[in-house]
């Protein structure tokens, strides 16, 4: 599933993404691919070591190269 959030700067888009999409998906054991600069160690401390293998962080250059 691909989720996109839009809104004004400071409107809480990143918070919404983490609380409503990323955390529930990780709790279900689903892989997350995101360009949000997440603190993976925090997720591991909350959800356990398996969370480390479920989070893939990419930067904008990845998406441009993929085209």
N, C-alpha and C positions, 0 to 999 in steps of 0.2 A: 504494500500500500504506500502511496506517496501522499504526504501531507504538506500543504503549503499554508503559511499564515502571512497575512499582510496587515498593515496598519501604520499609524504614525510612530515616529521615533519615541521611545519611552512608554509605549502603550502596553507593554507586557507580553510581547510576542514570544520572546525566548522563554519566559516563565511559563506561559501557556504550553509551549512545545514540550518543555521538560516535565511539567506536572501532569498534563493530560495525554501526552503521546509517548514520550521517551521512557519515563518510569514504568508505566503500565506494560509497555512492550518488553522491557527488560525483565520485569517480574514474570512475564509469560515465557521467557527464554528466547525471545525473538531478537534477531540481529538488527542493530541500528547503524545506519550510515547517515552522517550529518556533517554539515559545515559549521555547526555551532561549536565554539571552543570549550568543550566539556572538560571538567576535571575528572578524569577516569579514575584516579585513586579514590576520590570521594565516593563514586558509585560502587567501587569495589568494597569500601569500608561499610557501606550500607547494605549492599546486595550479595556480597561474597565474591570470591576470586573468579568464578565463572563469568561474571559481568565483564571482565577485562577482554575476553574473547568475543563478546557480543557487540562491542562498540568500535566502529570504524570512523575515524575522523578524517575528513578530506578538506582541502582548501579550494578556493575558487579556480586555481590553475588546473586542478583535476577535471573539473567540469568543462573547461574550455578545450582541454586536450582530448576529451572524450568525444567531442562533436565530430 
